[in-house]
Amino acid sequence: MARSINQVMLMGNLTRDPELRNTPSGQSVVSFSLALNRAYKDQAGDWQEATDFVDIVAWGPLAERVAQYLTKGRRCFVQGRLQSRSWEQDGQKRSKLEVLANDVTFLDSRDGGSESGSGSSANAGGYSSGGSSGAVAPKSNSGTGNSSSSSKKKDDVVIEDIGDEPINLDDIPF
C-alpha cells in the first residue's frame, strides 16, 4: 500500500482567543482559528487581497501553553496535519476539516508586538526552544537595585546580549 503525506505549515494571526477545555478523562484540548492573508492578481491585473480562515486544535501540554501565551491578533506558526471530523447536530450530518497541531511557534513578543528573528516554540513533545541568540529570562525586580526596572511590568521579558565573547564550554553547568 502506498503511503501518503499529511503535513500542514501555516503562519497567521489568531482570530479569537484560544478556548481551553478538558475532556472527561482530564486531557487538555484547545481550539483556535488562524487568519491567513494572501494577495493575488485578478483578471484585470489588479492586486486583490483575500483572507482564509483555518481552525486549529491542539492537545495536552501544547494546548495548555497555547492557551497561556496566545491571544487574539497574535501571530504564530503552526505545524501539524489535516484531520476530518463528522458529527450530527439537530438531525443533520455535519463535517469539518481542521488542523491538528503538533507544534506551535509564537512569533510575537510577549507584549504583542512583532519581533523578527525571535520566537518560542511549544511542541507536542513538551519541549520549548527559542529562536533568538540572546539569553531570555523573565524580568525579576528583586535585588537588582535598578530604578528603571520598577516601571516595567512584572512579566516583561528581558533579552540580554551575550556579546561577541567566545563561549567557554566549561562555564555551562550541564
C-alpha positions as MATLAB code, in Angstrom:
seq = 'MARSINQVMLMGNLTRDPELRNTPSGQSVVSFSLALNRAYKDQAGDWQEATDFVDIVAWGPLAERVAQYLTKGRRCFVQGRLQSRSWEQDGQKRSKLEVLANDVTFLDSRDGGSESGSGSSANAGGYSSGGSSGAVAPKSNSGTGNSSSSSKKKDDVVIEDIGDEPINLDDIPF';
ca = [
       0.000    0.000    0.000;
       1.315    3.433   -0.921;
       1.997    5.879    1.873;
       0.510    9.353    1.941;
       1.801   12.641    3.252;
      -0.365   14.759    5.524;
       1.662   17.763    6.650;
       0.493   21.346    7.136;
       2.505   24.501    7.851;
       0.584   27.731    8.432;
       1.542   31.199    9.628;
      -1.122   33.717   10.511;
      -2.911   35.734   13.168;
      -5.338   34.371   15.743;
      -8.912   35.439   15.023;
     -10.030   34.853   18.618;
      -8.604   33.891   21.988;
      -7.854   30.163   22.285;
     -10.586   28.135   24.005;
      -9.120   25.659   26.507;
     -11.304   22.719   27.574;
     -10.750   19.412   29.336;
     -12.108   16.041   28.286;
     -13.874   13.894   30.903;
     -10.599   11.957   31.271;
      -8.745   15.199   32.131;
      -6.943   15.689   28.796;
      -6.468   19.366   27.827;
      -7.611   20.461   24.370;
      -7.520   23.940   22.866;
      -9.108   25.263   19.710;
      -8.365   28.486   17.889;
      -8.560   29.893   14.396;
      -5.922   31.483   12.181;
      -6.460   34.188    9.575;
      -4.158   33.628    6.591;
      -3.747   36.692    4.361;
      -2.776   36.368    0.712;
      -2.562   38.615   -2.339;
      -3.250   37.728   -5.966;
      -3.824   39.414   -9.305;
      -7.347   39.320  -10.720;
      -8.206   39.002  -14.417;
      -7.785   42.762  -14.891;
      -4.250   42.587  -13.475;
      -5.124   44.438  -10.246;
      -3.850   43.185   -6.915;
      -6.552   41.779   -4.627;
      -6.277   40.661   -1.031;
      -8.061   37.685    0.443;
      -8.128   36.047    3.841;
      -8.596   32.348    4.565;
      -9.660   31.109    7.996;
      -8.421   27.772    9.344;
      -9.479   26.052   12.574;
      -6.650   24.578   14.679;
      -6.814   22.015   17.519;
      -4.002   21.142   19.951;
      -3.915   18.599   22.780;
      -2.094   18.031   26.078;
       0.715   20.298   27.293;
       0.809   22.026   23.909;
      -2.830   23.040   24.390;
      -2.064   24.500   27.809;
       0.874   26.560   26.513;
      -1.127   27.871   23.557;
      -3.962   28.945   25.873;
      -1.490   30.571   28.265;
       0.576   32.586   25.788;
      -1.536   33.282   22.696;
      -4.378   35.789   22.394;
      -6.462   37.264   19.589;
      -4.348   39.035   16.977;
      -1.060   37.346   17.908;
       0.998   35.756   15.128;
       2.039   32.117   15.236;
       3.418   29.366   13.027;
       1.566   26.039   13.231;
       2.866   22.686   12.041;
       0.544   19.716   12.046;
      -1.734   17.570    9.934;
      -5.214   17.762    8.436;
      -7.960   15.953   10.295;
     -11.575   15.421    9.305;
     -14.339   15.235   11.912;
     -18.019   14.482   11.449;
     -20.975   14.647   13.859;
     -24.714   15.010   13.900;
     -26.331   18.268   15.000;
     -30.083   18.933   15.013;
     -30.652   15.843   12.888;
     -28.199   16.946   10.203;
     -24.836   15.379    9.463;
     -22.003   17.878    9.691;
     -18.309   17.584    8.921;
     -15.268   19.772    9.349;
     -11.684   19.778    8.135;
      -9.245   21.189   10.704;
      -5.544   21.143   11.527;
      -4.309   19.003   14.396;
      -1.248   20.904   15.656;
       1.986   19.109   16.523;
       3.980   22.305   17.070;
       3.073   25.966   17.572;
       5.728   28.677   17.377;
       4.848   32.024   18.965;
       6.082   34.765   16.628;
       5.219   37.937   18.553;
       6.888   39.333   21.627;
       5.064   38.893   24.879;
       3.506   42.382   24.683;
       2.011   41.588   21.262;
       4.482   43.498   19.078;
       6.306   41.712   16.304;
       9.980   40.882   16.726;
      11.626   39.496   13.621;
      14.014   36.628   14.133;
      12.767   35.623   17.550;
      10.101   33.280   18.717;
       9.487   30.433   21.060;
       8.155   27.060   20.161;
       5.769   24.867   22.076;
       5.515   21.384   20.659;
       3.570   18.242   21.413;
       6.652   16.606   22.924;
       6.709   19.177   25.717;
       9.926   20.886   24.677;
      10.396   24.591   24.062;
      13.063   26.283   22.016;
      13.856   29.917   21.434;
      14.761   31.449   18.131;
      16.866   34.314   19.485;
      20.598   34.228   20.093;
      20.459   36.003   23.445;
      19.560   34.676   26.849;
      15.868   35.008   27.615;
      14.700   35.219   31.196;
      11.643   36.595   32.956;
      12.201   40.069   34.362;
      12.940   39.985   38.057;
      12.820   43.135   40.185;
      14.263   41.574   43.328;
      17.807   42.537   44.212;
      18.568   44.441   41.027;
      18.763   47.906   42.507;
      17.815   49.338   39.127;
      15.244   52.123   39.412;
      14.124   51.776   35.785;
      13.118   48.144   36.335;
      10.387   49.184   38.778;
       8.471   50.909   35.979;
       8.289   47.709   33.899;
       5.569   45.133   34.281;
       6.345   42.054   36.351;
       6.004   39.663   33.399;
       8.226   41.602   30.957;
      10.873   39.535   29.195;
      14.449   40.786   29.150;
      16.765   39.696   26.344;
      20.359   40.166   27.346;
      23.054   40.365   24.675;
      25.896   37.983   25.460;
      28.302   39.987   23.314;
      30.937   38.772   20.894;
      32.981   36.925   23.504;
      33.656   33.250   22.800;
      31.684   30.842   24.948;
      33.726   28.686   27.279;
      32.119   25.232   27.342;
      33.441   24.667   30.893;
      31.146   27.506   32.088;
      27.992   25.604   31.066;
      26.577   23.891   34.177;
      25.321   20.722   32.493;
];
